[in-house]
């Protein structure tokens, strides 16, 4: 990442009003040893629906019937100084 920019991924609900709800998702400090990327999946699930996400069947059973949100713009942000699973750094 050049020029001090943040890595972000933006997701939108299928239909949006003139004033959609903005949801900002940040990852935690980590500690698992894996690069953070869950903020992107969570933002996508909120905006597009969790049923559209690829996830293990075990996790789908735990989640049950996910809540569906409408009229949402959600952005996953990679915090400064972190590198995600795509190898991009904020």
C-alpha positions as CSV (number, residue, x, y, z in Angstrom):
1,X,0.0,0.0,0.0
2,X,1.5,3.3,-1.1
3,X,0.8,6.8,0.2
4,X,-0.5,5.9,3.6
5,X,-3.9,4.5,2.4
6,X,-6.1,2.2,4.3
7,X,-7.1,-1.2,2.7
8,X,-10.9,-1.4,2.6
9,X,-13.5,-3.6,1.0
10,X,-17.0,-2.1,0.4
11,X,-20.2,-4.1,0.2
12,X,-23.8,-2.9,-0.5
13,X,-27.3,-4.3,-0.1
14,X,-29.1,-5.2,-3.3
15,X,-31.4,-2.1,-2.9
16,X,-30.3,1.1,-1.3
17,X,-32.3,4.2,-0.4
18,X,-30.9,7.8,-0.6
19,X,-29.8,7.4,3.1
20,X,-28.5,3.8,3.7
21,X,-27.1,2.7,7.0
22,X,-23.3,2.8,7.1
23,X,-21.6,-0.1,9.0
24,X,-17.8,0.1,9.6
25,X,-16.1,-3.2,10.6
26,X,-12.6,-3.3,12.1
27,X,-10.6,-6.3,13.1
28,X,-9.2,-6.9,16.5
29,X,-5.6,-7.0,17.6
30,X,-5.2,-10.6,16.5
31,X,-3.1,-13.1,18.4
32,X,-4.1,-16.1,16.3
33,X,-1.0,-15.8,14.2
34,X,-3.1,-15.4,11.1
35,X,-3.4,-12.2,9.1
36,X,-6.7,-10.4,9.8
37,X,-9.4,-10.7,7.1
38,X,-12.6,-11.5,9.1
39,X,-13.6,-7.8,8.9
40,X,-14.2,-8.2,5.1
41,X,-16.4,-11.3,5.6
42,X,-18.4,-9.7,8.4
43,X,-19.0,-6.6,6.3
44,X,-20.0,-8.7,3.3
45,X,-22.4,-10.8,5.4
46,X,-24.1,-7.7,6.9
47,X,-24.6,-6.0,3.5
48,X,-25.3,-9.0,1.2
49,X,-26.5,-11.6,3.6
50,X,-24.7,-14.3,5.5
51,X,-26.2,-17.0,3.3
52,X,-24.0,-15.8,0.4
53,X,-20.8,-16.3,2.3
54,X,-18.6,-19.4,2.0
55,X,-18.3,-20.9,5.4
56,X,-18.0,-24.4,6.9
57,X,-21.2,-26.2,7.4
58,X,-20.5,-26.5,11.2
59,X,-20.5,-22.7,11.4
60,X,-23.7,-22.4,9.4
61,X,-25.4,-24.8,11.9
62,X,-24.2,-22.7,14.8
63,X,-25.4,-19.5,13.3
64,X,-28.9,-20.9,12.5
65,X,-31.1,-18.7,10.4
66,X,-29.1,-15.5,10.0
67,X,-30.7,-12.1,10.3
68,X,-31.0,-10.2,7.0
69,X,-30.2,-6.5,6.8
70,X,-31.5,-4.2,4.1
71,X,-30.4,-0.7,2.9
72,X,-26.9,-1.1,4.2
73,X,-23.4,-0.1,3.0
74,X,-20.8,-2.0,4.9
75,X,-17.0,-1.5,4.8
76,X,-14.3,-3.8,6.2
77,X,-11.2,-1.8,7.1
78,X,-7.7,-3.2,7.6
79,X,-6.2,-1.2,10.5
80,X,-2.9,0.7,9.9
81,X,0.2,-1.5,10.3
82,X,-1.6,-4.8,9.6
83,X,-1.3,-7.0,6.5
84,X,-4.3,-9.1,5.4
85,X,-4.5,-12.6,3.8
86,X,-4.2,-11.0,0.4
87,X,-0.8,-9.6,1.3
88,X,-2.1,-6.0,1.4
89,X,-1.0,-3.6,4.1
90,X,-2.7,-0.5,5.4
